[in-house]
Amino acid sequence: MIAYRAFTKRFGRQVAVDALTIDVRAGETVALLGPNGSGKTTSLKTAAGLIHPSAGEVLVGEPGLPASKPSARQACSFLPQKVLFPEALSGREVVEFYRAIRGASGERTDEVLRFASLNGAGDRPVRTYSGGMVQRLGLAVAVLPDSPILLLDEPTAALDPAGLVAFYDLVERRRGAGRTTLFTSHQLGDAERLADRIAVLVDGRLAGTFTERELATRLADRGSMRVRLERLTATMLAAVREVCPHATVEGADLVVPGTAAVRPRALEKIQAAGGIVTGLTTEEGRLDRLFLELVAGEGGDADGGRA
């Protein structure tokens, strides 16, 4: 449905995206995850036909056509990260304007306004809307044509709780209907909840592709437990290393890296060696650290490739 083939985009000397190759299959929900400036928005806008590749290509639809062709754009609906509408128009007028452009049926206006949960504000001017309401109106416009492909740039960034509920429901319904959704985010929670696959972009490069479970495992492996002891001895460290070979001493703390599963066994070893615990903290794996590890080539790809 969406195929990036060695897609590269340069803005002057800056390389925004570097040789991105990935497929988004029909009926799949894929998240482009990465820190700010990683090339997520550029990749999405190119699939929407708003940006042209400097090298490589982006194909959309079945059969795949260059994303810049009008016939390819007809298969897509795009929601930008920052949504702006004429403030003098009402929400209903905004929807009606875009409905006419996309050739959607008349009943779609009421359907998408109900979906957006504007709570009777559809006839009020947009200038009276909160930021969350404007974002929900943007979602309403994006889903108007019920396109086979939905492209969403940071869709939850400005959503209020009501908008989040509507958005999560939208993605689930599209998956059930065999529709394709590609969205960007720097929030792991959105990707974990919604995506079939997660593509991690760092510095414009594809650093890895993961299922939600695979990414959660990667982060869990990079957690740690820090144990403060009344008296720390070499015997205690040796005992903990029987279950966690990479355990270290930092100041007065014994640091046990790894998943939560190893922590109870490490505490048992400490107690068996006569240790008295006076403090304990845990830290789960941090996404930013995984990003750095992946782009440095230390983590490899969870699925064995960059597809």
Secondary structure, 3 states (H helix, E strand, C coil): CEEEEEEEEEECCEEEEEEEEEEECCCCEEEEECCCCCCHHHHHHHHCCCCCCCEEEEEECCCCEECCCHHHHCCEEEECCCCCCCCCCEHHHHHHHHHHHHCCCCCHHHHHHHHHCCCCHHHCEHHHCCHHHHHHHHHHHHHCCCCCEEEEECCCCCCCHHHHHHHHHHHHHHHHCCCEEEEEECCHHHHHHHCCEEEEEECCEEEEEECHHHHHHHHHHCCEEEEEECCCCHHHHHHHHCCCCCCEEECCEEEEECCHHHHHHHHHHHHHCCCCEEEEEEECCCHHHHHHHHHCCCCCCCCCCCC
